[in-house]
């Protein structure tokens, strides 16, 4: 059976909670958002999305 060890090594298992990311087509980058407040937190410098953070649906 798989175990999440060693404890305290900084490795995350699963998705990050209370955060999402959205793609900005104007500057071709991904922006991270706090889902509780809706404020933007961070923006990626490269064109790849953030790892382990869910993507928001397009409306």
C-alpha positions as CSV (number, residue, x, y, z in Angstrom):
1,X,0.0,0.0,0.0
2,X,1.3,3.5,-0.9
3,X,2.2,5.8,1.9
4,X,2.8,9.6,2.0
5,X,6.2,9.5,3.7
6,X,8.5,11.0,4.8
7,X,6.4,13.5,6.7
8,X,7.7,17.1,6.5
9,X,9.5,16.8,3.2
10,X,7.3,19.5,1.6
11,X,5.7,17.2,-0.9
12,X,2.0,17.8,-1.5
13,X,-0.3,14.9,-2.4
14,X,-3.5,16.0,-4.2
15,X,-4.8,19.4,-5.3
16,X,-4.3,22.7,-3.5
17,X,-7.5,23.7,-1.7
18,X,-9.2,27.1,-1.9
19,X,-7.3,28.1,-5.0
20,X,-7.9,28.1,-8.7
21,X,-6.3,29.4,-11.9
22,X,-7.6,31.1,-14.9
23,X,-6.0,31.8,-18.3
24,X,-5.6,35.4,-19.4
25,X,-5.7,35.5,-23.2
26,X,-4.5,39.1,-23.4
27,X,-1.0,38.3,-22.1
28,X,-1.1,34.5,-22.6
29,X,-0.4,33.6,-19.0
30,X,-2.0,31.8,-16.1
31,X,-3.2,33.7,-13.0
32,X,-3.7,32.1,-9.6
33,X,-6.8,33.1,-7.5
34,X,-7.9,32.7,-3.9
35,X,-11.4,31.2,-4.2
36,X,-12.5,32.6,-0.7
37,X,-11.8,36.2,-1.5
38,X,-11.6,36.1,-5.3
39,X,-8.4,38.1,-5.3
40,X,-5.6,37.4,-7.7
41,X,-2.5,36.0,-6.0
42,X,0.2,35.2,-8.5
43,X,0.9,35.1,-12.2
44,X,3.1,32.6,-14.1
45,X,6.1,33.9,-16.1
46,X,6.1,31.0,-18.5
47,X,3.1,29.8,-20.6
48,X,2.5,26.6,-18.6
49,X,-0.3,26.4,-16.0
50,X,0.3,26.0,-12.3
51,X,0.8,22.4,-11.1
52,X,-1.8,21.0,-8.7
53,X,-4.3,23.9,-8.9
54,X,-7.6,23.4,-10.5
55,X,-8.6,25.4,-13.6
56,X,-11.7,27.6,-13.7
57,X,-14.4,26.9,-16.3
58,X,-14.9,29.3,-19.1
59,X,-18.3,31.0,-19.2
